Amino acid sequence: MTRRDRKRAEKKKLAELCEAHPHVKEALKIREKSGRPRLEEDQQELLKAIVGSAAHENRQGDVYRSIKTLDELTV
């Protein structure tokens, strides 16, 4: 039996196992498609975090409050 045949047989057995026991598929995180998954699937909160991190309109100006003393820094 060649390496390719063993790999195909193993993949077939794993597919049969996942079909018979759906919780196995969840536990092993087996995906339907091959390749790298989209970020939206893998990290669902990523887009919300990016959109939520945008600055408020009032804070988008070029005026910055500078700190002059160490006491102002710790307040």
CYANA upper distance limits for C-alpha pairs under 8 A (distance plus 0.5 A):
  1 MET  CA      5 ASP  CA      6.62
  1 MET  CA      6 ARG  CA      7.14
  2 THR  CA      6 ARG  CA      6.81
  3 ARG  CA      7 LYS  CA      6.68
  4 ARG  CA      8 ARG  CA      6.71
  5 ASP  CA      9 ALA  CA      6.60
  6 ARG  CA     10 GLU  CA      6.53
  7 LYS  CA     11 LYS  CA      6.61
  8 ARG  CA     12 LYS  CA      6.59
  9 ALA  CA     13 LYS  CA      6.69
 10 GLU  CA     14 LEU  CA      6.66
 11 LYS  CA     15 ALA  CA      6.64
 12 LYS  CA     16 GLU  CA      6.74
 13 LYS  CA     17 LEU  CA      6.65
 14 LEU  CA     18 CYS  CA      6.62
 15 ALA  CA     19 GLU  CA      6.60
 16 GLU  CA     20 ALA  CA      6.71
 17 LEU  CA     21 HIS  CA      6.47
 17 LEU  CA     24 VAL  CA      8.08
 18 CYS  CA     22 PRO  CA      5.80
 18 CYS  CA     23 HIS  CA      8.04
 18 CYS  CA     24 VAL  CA      6.23
 18 CYS  CA     25 LYS  CA      5.75
 21 HIS  CA     25 LYS  CA      7.93
 22 PRO  CA     26 GLU  CA      7.26
 23 HIS  CA     27 ALA  CA      6.65
 24 VAL  CA     28 LEU  CA      6.60
 25 LYS  CA     29 LYS  CA      6.33
 25 LYS  CA     30 ILE  CA      5.90
 26 GLU  CA     30 ILE  CA      7.24
 37 PRO  CA     41 GLU  CA      7.10
 37 PRO  CA     42 ASP  CA      7.07
 38 ARG  CA     42 ASP  CA      6.93
 39 LEU  CA     43 GLN  CA      6.01
 39 LEU  CA     44 GLN  CA      7.79
 39 LEU  CA     46 LEU  CA      8.22
 40 GLU  CA     44 GLN  CA      5.46
 40 GLU  CA     45 GLU  CA      8.25
 40 GLU  CA     46 LEU  CA      7.57
 40 GLU  CA     47 LEU  CA      7.85
 45 GLU  CA     49 ALA  CA      6.68
 46 LEU  CA     50 ILE  CA      6.74
 47 LEU  CA     51 VAL  CA      6.69
 48 LYS  CA     52 GLY  CA      6.34
 49 ALA  CA     53 SER  CA      6.48
 50 ILE  CA     54 ALA  CA      7.62
 55 ALA  CA     59 ARG  CA      6.77
 55 ALA  CA     60 GLN  CA      6.91
 56 HIS  CA     60 GLN  CA      7.15
 57 GLU  CA     61 GLY  CA      8.49
 67 ILE  CA     72 GLU  CA      6.65
 67 ILE  CA     73 LEU  CA      6.85
 68 LYS  CA     72 GLU  CA      7.46
 69 THR  CA     73 LEU  CA      7.23
 70 LEU  CA     74 THR  CA      7.08
 71 ASP  CA     75 VAL  CA      6.92
